[in-house]
Amino acid sequence: MPAVAGSDIESAGNARLQTEQKTTQQMQRIAIIPGDGIGPEVIREAVRVLERLRETHGVELQLTHFDWGVDKFLREGVTLPAAALEMLANDFDAILAGAFGDPRDTANKVAEDVLLGMRRGLDLYINLRPVQLLDARLTPLRDREVDDIDFVVFRENTEGAYCGAGGFLKKGTSEEIATQEELNTRRGVERIIVAAFDYARAHGRKKVTMADKSNVQRFGGDLWQRVFKEVASRCPEIQANHQYVDAMAMFMVLDPGQYDVIVSNNLFGDILTDLGAAIVGGLGVAASGNIHPGRVSLFEPVHGSAPPLAGKGIANPVGAILTAAMMLEYVGSKTASAAIEKAVRESVANNETTSDLGGSLSTEEVGMAIARRLGS
Ligand SMILES: NC(=O)c1ccc[n+]([C@@H]2O[C@H](COP(=O)([O-])OP(=O)(O)OC[C@H]3O[C@@H](n4cnc5c(N)ncnc54)[C@H](O)[C@@H]3O)[C@@H](O)[C@H]2O)c1
């Protein structure tokens, strides 16, 4: 795969390719962090599928479990242990996490320290979220086939509106002023746009669409516009177009087939991907990766800890299982990754699903059904 010419930023696709070549033959070291709520239940099924792949596809995985989450925090006062980031960066190839958040952690400290701590501390600047219809029955949109909804979203994952900059003046008074700033660095904008184009080339995608609100956000939007045009001009074989994010939200419902690869900032990417999950069956099936090409990266289902579902055995494990498939592709096991996706499609087609997809199976039964379909 050719590099993105003229970029002084590491080519995301190339770095990823190097990782794949480097690690294909090796034992992959995976950190498993189930987390809170339904996290442990869905991750148990993802691990079941990974263990099955060891037998059926000879995938070599070393799985190391970590109990970081609200229970540990309440018991020991520890969220992300000291030196954890260094250990993850040096001793692991990938991280598979469940979800973080529990009503007992009212300040949401565990999610902030563990999840955002890993995203920021490991500089996982790509939030990659596929929006892929597994079965036509799953979409709430009328008259759509599986091929009509198949795109990926590249969400910038380290800056934008989530940088925590801002403040209050005269807080608590009738004249209160609150500012909430958005951070856009040339480096941050360029590397996510480069990653989107690299992905398009590496995966045979024809088009990259950028979503922004540059008609009113004149400064950050202007930077995104200039960098997008610049990177696009270096990739003439990929069609590049732009939509304002409000129009994209509408078109994602009316005409989702027009999208191949979408790139956007942290806030818009966050919102668009919940909409994306909704048009392919809901949060229970949505997978994601937090990636820094060539480095240890974090894979997690899009959903949260869903406290009302926890402990009932009814959470859908498909999002976590497809997340494990994304992780395997990242560490170089493409065949095993494709096998998971095929098994999930077959399971859904045969109605081996939890109630959110209209079935009657438990979390564990769905995991077992998918594992069985991986063959012997
Ligand atoms: N990445 C993360 O760890 C993450 C992401 C979002 C929210 N959270 C946290 O999770 C907690 C709950 O947040 P929320 O309710 O806004 O979001 P949520 O994703 O946990 O749940 C939203 C809705 O989706 C449904 N849902 C989610 N996952 C499902 C699954 N696997 N199967 C079937 N249905 C599923 C839930 O029943 C609920 O109706 C909060 O503490 C929040 O901060 C964590």
The ligand as an ORCA input file, in Angstrom:
! r2SCAN-3c Opt
* xyz 0 1
  N     -17.506      3.191     26.760
  C     -18.117      3.123     27.928
  O     -17.630      2.486     28.851
  C     -19.430      3.834     28.099
  C     -20.139      4.327     27.005
  C     -21.398      4.913     27.225
  C     -21.886      5.000     28.513
  N     -21.150      4.533     29.558
  C     -21.667      4.517     30.933
  O     -22.621      3.454     31.010
  C     -23.633      3.793     31.972
  C     -25.008      3.695     31.326
  O     -25.091      4.676     30.281
  P     -26.274      4.778     29.230
  O     -27.492      4.134     29.813
  O     -26.349      6.163     28.769
  O     -25.757      3.937     27.958
  P     -25.770      2.386     27.675
  O     -25.083      2.159     26.382
  O     -25.243      1.636     28.839
  O     -27.306      2.025     27.499
  C     -28.147      2.759     26.584
  C     -29.305      1.909     26.116
  O     -28.852      0.861     25.269
  C     -29.230     -0.407     25.766
  N     -28.080     -1.284     25.616
  C     -26.783     -0.946     25.760
  N     -25.993     -1.998     25.566
  C     -26.793     -3.047     25.280
  C     -26.554     -4.419     25.013
  N     -25.314     -4.940     24.964
  N     -27.624     -5.208     24.783
  C     -28.856     -4.722     24.798
  N     -29.154     -3.426     25.057
  C     -28.130     -2.592     25.297
  C     -29.547     -0.167     27.244
  O     -30.517     -1.025     27.731
  C     -30.049      1.249     27.225
  O     -31.409      1.256     26.893
  C     -23.287      5.199     32.458
  O     -22.547      5.070     33.658
  C     -22.416      5.760     31.355
  O     -21.532      6.757     31.813
  C     -19.944      3.933     29.368
*
